[in-house]
Amino acid sequence: MSSKVCPPPKKGLTELRTQYHLTGLIWSEIKQLWDVGLREYVNDMWNVIDFVTNSLYVATIALRLVAYYKVKLKL
């Protein structure tokens, strides 16, 4: 039994728009951190939640890229 590897799917318009939107969210958080300083930024729990959420988004994108390149190397 041979295992066939399907080519990775191409990024669609929705995924590209989502990544563009996430880049804007991350930029907004970085700008807010720069403006208010680290201590004040961390004192607001919503900022900590935003940071964790953005970190999970970045990790998801990184894992998708790793999976994409691993499949591409097997072709």
N, C-alpha and C positions, 0 to 999 in steps of 0.2 A: 504494500500500500504506500504510494508516494503522496507526500503532502505538497499541495500546490500553494504557492504564496501569491495572493492577489496584490496587484499594485495598490499603493496607498491612494486614498481619495484626495482629490484636489480641494483646496480651500474654496469654499463658496463665498458668496457675497455676504451672507449673514455672519459667517465666522470672521471675515475681515472687518466688518463693521463692529462686531463685538470686541475684537482686539483693539481697534481704534478707540472705542469708548473706554475700555479698561485702561488704555494708556493715558487718556484724559483724567480718569479717576486717580490714577497713581500720581500723575503730575500735580493734581490739585492737592493731594495729601502731602507731597513733598514741599509744595509752595507754602502750605499752612504750617508745616513743621519749621520751615525756614523763617516764617514771619513771627511766630509766637515763641519759638525756642523749645528745646527738648523737654524741660521740666513742665511747662504749662501744657504742652501737647500731650504728654503722658498722663497728666492729672485728669484729663477728660476721657472717661472710659469709652465714649463713642469713637474717639480717635484710635484707641487701642484695638477696638473691634474692626474699624476700617483697615488698620494695618494688617491684622490677621487675615481678613477677607482678601485684601489685595495680595498678600503673600500666597494664599491658596490659589488665587487666579494665576499668578506667575508660575507657581509649581505645576499647575495643570497644563499651562502652555508649554512649559519645559518638557514635561513628560510626553505630551503629544509630539513634540519635535523629535525627542529621542526615539519614540515608537516609529515615527515616519522614516527616520534615517535608518533604523535597524531593518525595517521592511524593504527599504530601497536598496540596501546593501545585499539583501538576499536575492534580489531579482537579477 
